[in-house]
């Protein structure tokens, strides 16, 4: 499935990639196997699907009480990496659902160390 502009859903996210290993290095600024070589970035072409998810009733950090309960989904991309995302739809995710991956969640980004989580929601329509 693709949006009307022909871009695969979930496309455009850039993640660290070690060209020597041919492996994704998500959440790292270096490759453990090749620490002296700079990581590049690869752009995911999408799509992403829900691999797993959990609903949390405990705030992940102080100041996020207003988000409880919230859902975090583990998304699997066709290229191989799996990425956590904040589920923002009103309906719960289903394993295997194709999702739209958006920008980083600004509310979480302001209150958490690091970049926060990206947002995800189900694909609407065909």
VMD Tcl script that draws the C-alpha trace (Angstrom):
set ca {
  {0.00 0.00 0.00}
  {1.16 3.49 -0.76}
  {-0.27 6.97 -0.22}
  {-1.59 8.86 -3.23}
  {1.87 10.38 -3.89}
  {3.30 6.84 -4.38}
  {5.55 6.90 -1.29}
  {5.50 3.66 0.74}
  {4.02 4.10 4.21}
  {6.78 4.40 6.79}
  {9.25 5.61 4.17}
  {11.71 8.36 4.83}
  {12.96 7.42 8.31}
  {16.75 7.52 8.45}
  {18.62 5.14 10.77}
  {22.33 4.56 11.51}
  {23.85 1.84 9.33}
  {27.34 0.27 9.25}
  {28.38 -0.15 5.63}
  {31.13 -2.64 6.58}
  {28.84 -4.95 8.56}
  {25.76 -4.27 6.52}
  {23.85 -3.95 9.79}
  {21.58 -1.36 11.38}
  {22.97 0.31 14.54}
  {19.81 1.76 16.05}
  {20.37 3.82 19.18}
  {24.14 3.83 18.76}
  {26.62 6.40 17.53}
  {29.19 3.76 16.57}
  {29.49 0.16 15.37}
  {30.73 -2.25 18.05}
  {32.49 -4.33 15.37}
  {34.02 -1.36 13.50}
  {34.28 1.38 16.19}
  {36.80 3.47 14.21}
  {34.61 3.77 11.13}
  {31.87 6.36 10.95}
  {28.32 5.14 10.68}
  {26.33 6.17 7.67}
  {22.60 6.53 7.47}
  {20.14 4.66 5.34}
  {16.63 5.72 4.58}
  {13.95 3.12 5.12}
  {11.69 2.63 2.17}
  {8.86 1.21 4.27}
  {6.39 -0.22 4.93}
  {6.32 -0.93 8.65}
  {4.10 -3.48 10.40}
  {3.21 -3.97 14.06}
  {5.43 -6.76 15.41}
  {4.42 -6.39 19.07}
  {2.95 -3.82 21.45}
  {2.26 -3.12 25.10}
  {-0.10 -0.82 26.96}
  {1.54 0.90 29.91}
  {-0.38 2.22 32.88}
  {2.75 3.63 34.51}
  {4.37 6.88 33.29}
  {7.72 6.23 31.61}
  {9.14 9.42 33.14}
  {8.08 12.18 35.55}
  {5.76 14.65 33.90}
  {4.15 12.14 31.55}
  {1.23 11.27 33.84}
  {-1.23 12.80 31.36}
  {-0.27 10.18 28.73}
  {-1.19 7.16 30.89}
  {-2.33 4.74 29.68}
  {-0.27 4.81 26.49}
  {0.66 2.20 23.92}
  {4.15 1.53 22.63}
  {4.39 -0.54 19.46}
  {7.42 -2.41 18.14}
  {7.42 -1.86 14.38}
  {9.18 -4.16 11.92}
  {10.37 -2.73 8.61}
  {10.83 -4.80 5.46}
  {14.53 -3.83 5.45}
  {15.02 -5.56 8.81}
  {15.19 -3.04 11.66}
  {12.63 -2.90 14.44}
  {11.78 0.45 15.99}
  {9.68 1.46 19.01}
  {6.93 4.00 18.42}
  {4.22 5.72 20.44}
  {0.85 4.43 19.18}
  {-1.43 7.46 18.73}
  {-4.61 5.91 17.29}
  {-7.84 5.58 19.26}
  {-8.01 1.86 18.50}
  {-5.41 -0.63 19.77}
  {-2.85 -1.95 17.30}
  {-3.13 -5.43 15.84}
  {-0.11 -7.63 15.18}
  {0.69 -7.47 11.47}
  {-1.12 -4.18 10.82}
  {0.59 -1.91 8.32}
  {1.27 1.46 9.92}
  {2.10 5.02 9.06}
  {5.22 6.22 10.89}
  {5.35 9.92 11.66}
  {7.67 12.43 13.23}
  {8.94 12.27 16.78}
  {6.34 12.75 19.52}
  {6.99 16.32 20.66}
  {5.37 15.91 24.08}
  {7.62 12.96 24.89}
  {10.63 14.59 23.25}
  {10.43 17.58 25.59}
  {10.20 15.44 28.72}
  {12.48 12.48 27.96}
  {16.23 12.31 27.44}
  {17.23 11.66 23.85}
  {14.95 12.04 20.88}
  {11.75 10.51 22.26}
  {9.64 8.08 20.26}
  {8.18 8.41 16.79}
  {4.44 8.23 16.44}
  {2.61 5.46 14.60}
  {-0.98 4.95 13.54}
  {-2.83 2.44 11.37}
  {-3.11 2.83 7.61}
  {-6.44 4.38 6.69}
  {-8.29 2.90 3.73}
  {-6.87 0.98 0.73}
}
mol new
graphics top color blue
foreach p $ca { graphics top sphere $p radius 0.5 }
foreach p [lrange $ca 0 end-1] q [lrange $ca 1 end] { graphics top cylinder $p $q radius 0.2 }
display resetview
